[in-house]
């Protein structure tokens, strides 16, 4: 994603890595959870011309009672996308070598230089592909490209330190400090995550802790108190509150997946004021990102 402005300083190019060990209920990039390619179908764009069905080598696409269906015979070969002029059919996920990816990123160097920007590695979870990410970060460093790593922190400590210390800035998503809630809403334990965050702070690396604020899930008085207690002891250099948004909700429909938070509202800035104020009163450096970003 080019010309991003909320994933690190300046104008940035964001590289999304597929594969994530977490399955957060509010994930706005569900196409990044699987390591394999995903099929996206935009029903609102489809013209029902069925050219995709005619060209499909597996005969996996058909229309039944006005609804276009794709059967399990689909191999995600992407042939259907080549004839869909409406771009109703897309494949999420493409293989790159380090050389191919750095060549793509270098197209934007002029914007990085003018704005103080660079490349942000996001996902999915970049740490799920540590060898590739380490090589890519090294290639960026050789070219003087400022790198930001956006991570959930779920990785073995040696892997985390090896990769995270190569980035110029780490954006560390902290979703819960309550271990039971973390497992309930993300599917994994928070032990590794908190350990890696604490080690990163101890090393005094450039770091921003990002808290996605999900109404009714991690913004109660008890939740806020837990964040304040933990972060007051940790003292990270910067904290950002990210209001929940529904930008990714339609992706679930395009992937044929259920969305677990269909009735959760997007909070306004005023709704997050108690959260921000509690952290600020504890002497922490807090910023509130614009809702919907």
Secondary structure, 3 states (H helix, E strand, C coil): CCCECCCCCCCEEEEEECCCCCCCCCCCCHHHCCCCCEEEECCCCCCCCCHHHHHCCCCCEEEECCEEEECCCCCCCCHHHHCCCCCCEEEECCCCCHHHHHHHHHHHHHHHHHHCCEEEEEECCHHHHHHHHHHHHHHHHHCCCEEEEEECCCCCHHHHHHHHCCCCEEEEECCCCCHHHHHHHHCCCCHHHHHHHHHHHHCCCCEEEEEEECCCCCCCHHHHHHHHHHHHHHCCCCEEEEECCCCCHHHHHHHCCCCCCCCCCCCCHHHHHHHHHHHHHCCCCEEECCCCC
